[in-house]
Amino acid sequence: MAKRFQDMTEKEQIAFNRRKKIRDDGKLLKDYEKRMRNTMKNEGQTFDAFAVNQRRSREAALGTCALKALDSVRELMRKKQLEPGSLWFMISESPLKDENGKKTFHCRVMYSVTTFEPAYTDEEIRKEIEDTFEKMMRETDKLYPAEEAAPAE
């Protein structure tokens, strides 16, 4: 029959906690690797334009940026397969003062889309898992030091 945790000596408790942490870290690493393999690459771009303080020039600047963004997405669709429903646009306009003190606007249109292309290569995943494993083992050694070998006679 296994001992209860409260009945174990301090060394046995440390060894038990160490084995448990290593087992749990192994499960976490497998899940992390699975998430990395399932992560797809995001593509995106930003288009900028400046406009004077008139509605028509602001409309023209934002329209130009939006059309450039749409053209860029269409070009990307020809090269790569895109995930349906993952395209989003962000439009922003911020007022500025030019060197003469006149009010201008900085117009910006950004897009982001997910492709069906893996975000990480097998080599990158392997390296990241190894580095994370080493960090976890250092943390384990710090929290629960391994039993030291008996000195050789």
DRENZA-910720 format. One record per residue (C-alpha): y negated, z, x negated; residue number from 1. Coordinates in pm, whole numbers, plus 32768, in hexadecimal, padded with zeros to 4 digits. Example, Ala and Ser with C-alpha at 12.3 -4.5 7.8 and 13.67 -1.06 7.14 Angstrom:
BEGIN
+------+------+------+-----+
|   py |   pz |   px | num |
+------+------+------+-----+
| 81C2 | 830C | 7B32 |   1 |
| 806A | 82CA | 7AA9 |   2 |
+------+------+------+-----+
//
This chain:
BEGIN
+------+------+------+-----+
|   py |   pz |   px | num |
+------+------+------+-----+
| 8000 | 8000 | 8000 |   1 |
| 7EA7 | 7FAA | 7F7B |   2 |
| 7DB4 | 80BC | 7F25 |   3 |
| 7C83 | 80EE | 7FF8 |   4 |
| 7B3C | 80A0 | 7F49 |   5 |
| 7ACE | 820D | 7F5B |   6 |
| 7C0F | 827E | 7EAF |   7 |
| 7BE3 | 8192 | 7D86 |   8 |
| 7B59 | 8200 | 7C39 |   9 |
| 7A0A | 817B | 7BC9 |  10 |
| 7AB0 | 807B | 7AE0 |  11 |
| 7B91 | 8002 | 7BF9 |  12 |
| 7A67 | 7FE4 | 7CE5 |  13 |
| 79A7 | 7F18 | 7BE3 |  14 |
| 7AD6 | 7E35 | 7BA9 |  15 |
| 7B09 | 7E0F | 7D22 |  16 |
| 7997 | 7DB9 | 7D5B |  17 |
| 799E | 7CC5 | 7C35 |  18 |
| 7ACE | 7C0A | 7CBF |  19 |
| 7A30 | 7C03 | 7E1A |  20 |
| 78E5 | 7B7A | 7D94 |  21 |
| 7995 | 7A6E | 7CC7 |  22 |
| 7A61 | 7A05 | 7DF9 |  23 |
| 7928 | 79FC | 7ED6 |  24 |
| 7863 | 793D | 7DCD |  25 |
| 797C | 783C | 7DBB |  26 |
| 7964 | 7800 | 7F31 |  27 |
| 77E8 | 77E3 | 7F1A |  28 |
| 7807 | 76E6 | 7DFE |  29 |
| 78FA | 7610 | 7EC8 |  30 |
| 780A | 7612 | 7FF1 |  31 |
| 76E4 | 75C0 | 7F09 |  32 |
| 77A2 | 749A | 7E73 |  33 |
| 77FB | 741C | 7FD0 |  34 |
| 768C | 7431 | 803C |  35 |
| 761E | 7376 | 7F03 |  36 |
| 771D | 7262 | 7F43 |  37 |
| 76AA | 7240 | 80AD |  38 |
| 7535 | 7237 | 8059 |  39 |
| 749A | 70E0 | 8081 |  40 |
| 736F | 7059 | 7FC4 |  41 |
| 7212 | 7060 | 805C |  42 |
| 7123 | 6F43 | 801D |  43 |
| 6FAF | 6F5B | 805D |  44 |
| 6E5D | 6ED5 | 7FFF |  45 |
| 6CEB | 6F22 | 8034 |  46 |
| 6BD3 | 6E2A | 8078 |  47 |
| 6A63 | 6E8A | 804C |  48 |
| 6918 | 6DF3 | 80AE |  49 |
| 67AF | 6E67 | 80BD |  50 |
| 66BF | 6E23 | 81DB |  51 |
| 654F | 6E60 | 821E |  52 |
| 64E0 | 6F3C | 833E |  53 |
| 650D | 6E38 | 844E |  54 |
| 6621 | 6E23 | 854A |  55 |
| 666B | 6CB4 | 8509 |  56 |
| 668F | 6CDF | 8392 |  57 |
| 6770 | 6E10 | 83C8 |  58 |
| 6846 | 6D49 | 84BE |  59 |
| 685E | 6C2A | 83C4 |  60 |
| 68BD | 6D13 | 82A6 |  61 |
| 69C9 | 6DC9 | 836F |  62 |
| 6A49 | 6C80 | 8400 |  63 |
| 6A66 | 6BE9 | 82A6 |  64 |
| 6B26 | 6D16 | 8227 |  65 |
| 6C0B | 6D15 | 8359 |  66 |
| 6C58 | 6BA2 | 8334 |  67 |
| 6CA4 | 6BCF | 81C1 |  68 |
| 6D90 | 6CEE | 8217 |  69 |
| 6E42 | 6C1F | 8321 |  70 |
| 6E66 | 6AFC | 822D |  71 |
| 6EF5 | 6BE8 | 812A |  72 |
| 6FF4 | 6C71 | 8224 |  73 |
| 705B | 6B10 | 8287 |  74 |
| 7088 | 6AB4 | 8118 |  75 |
| 7159 | 6BEF | 80E4 |  76 |
| 7230 | 6B94 | 8213 |  77 |
| 7289 | 6A4A | 816B |  78 |
| 72FE | 6AFC | 8030 |  79 |
| 73A8 | 6C35 | 80B5 |  80 |
| 7450 | 6CB3 | 81EF |  81 |
| 7373 | 6DB7 | 8297 |  82 |
| 73E8 | 6EDA | 836C |  83 |
| 7381 | 6EA5 | 84D8 |  84 |
| 727D | 6F9B | 8556 |  85 |
| 721E | 701A | 83FD |  86 |
| 70D7 | 6F58 | 83D4 |  87 |
| 6F9A | 7020 | 83FF |  88 |
| 6E2D | 6FD7 | 83BB |  89 |
| 6D11 | 70C3 | 836B |  90 |
| 6BA7 | 705A | 8393 |  91 |
| 6A8A | 7125 | 8305 |  92 |
| 6915 | 70FB | 82E6 |  93 |
| 6836 | 71E4 | 821F |  94 |
| 66BA | 71D7 | 8205 |  95 |
| 6620 | 71B9 | 80AA |  96 |
| 64C7 | 7198 | 8013 |  97 |
| 648D | 707C | 7F20 |  98 |
| 63AC | 7093 | 7DEC |  99 |
| 6279 | 7035 | 7EBE | 100 |
| 62C1 | 714D | 7FB9 | 101 |
| 6332 | 705F | 80CD | 102 |
| 6455 | 70C4 | 81A8 | 103 |
| 6594 | 6FF8 | 8173 | 104 |
| 66FC | 7020 | 81E2 | 105 |
| 683A | 701A | 8119 | 106 |
| 6946 | 6F80 | 81F9 | 107 |
| 6AB5 | 6FA8 | 81A3 | 108 |
| 6BF7 | 6F2E | 8244 | 109 |
| 6D43 | 6FAE | 81BF | 110 |
| 6EA7 | 6F65 | 8228 | 111 |
| 6FF9 | 6FF7 | 81DA | 112 |
| 7151 | 6F70 | 8233 | 113 |
| 72B6 | 6FD1 | 81DD | 114 |
| 73A0 | 6ECA | 8151 | 115 |
| 751C | 6EC5 | 8153 | 116 |
| 7517 | 6EE3 | 7FD8 | 117 |
| 7591 | 7024 | 7F31 | 118 |
| 7478 | 70F8 | 7EA2 | 119 |
| 7548 | 716D | 7D78 | 120 |
| 763C | 70BD | 7C91 | 121 |
| 778F | 7156 | 7C3E | 122 |
| 770E | 71AF | 7AE3 | 123 |
| 75DC | 7262 | 7B70 | 124 |
| 76B4 | 7324 | 7C65 | 125 |
| 77AA | 7389 | 7B54 | 126 |
| 7692 | 73FE | 7A6E | 127 |
| 75E3 | 74C1 | 7B84 | 128 |
| 7727 | 756C | 7BEE | 129 |
| 7776 | 75CB | 7A83 | 130 |
| 7617 | 7658 | 7A4D | 131 |
| 7625 | 771A | 7B93 | 132 |
| 7780 | 779F | 7B3E | 133 |
| 7701 | 781B | 79EB | 134 |
| 75D9 | 78C8 | 7A92 | 135 |
| 76BE | 796B | 7B91 | 136 |
| 77AA | 79E5 | 7A80 | 137 |
| 7686 | 7A78 | 79B9 | 138 |
| 7617 | 7B2A | 7AF5 | 139 |
| 777B | 7BA5 | 7B33 | 140 |
| 779A | 7C22 | 79CB | 141 |
| 7650 | 7CD8 | 79EE | 142 |
| 76AB | 7D7C | 7B3B | 143 |
| 781B | 7DBD | 7AF8 | 144 |
| 786B | 7DBA | 7983 | 145 |
| 79C9 | 7D43 | 792E | 146 |
| 7AB7 | 7E44 | 78A1 | 147 |
| 7A97 | 7E46 | 772A | 148 |
| 7BD1 | 7DFE | 7667 | 149 |
| 7C67 | 7F21 | 75AB | 150 |
| 7C0A | 7F1D | 743A | 151 |
| 7D14 | 7E82 | 735C | 152 |
| 7DBD | 7F6E | 7269 | 153 |
+------+------+------+-----+
//
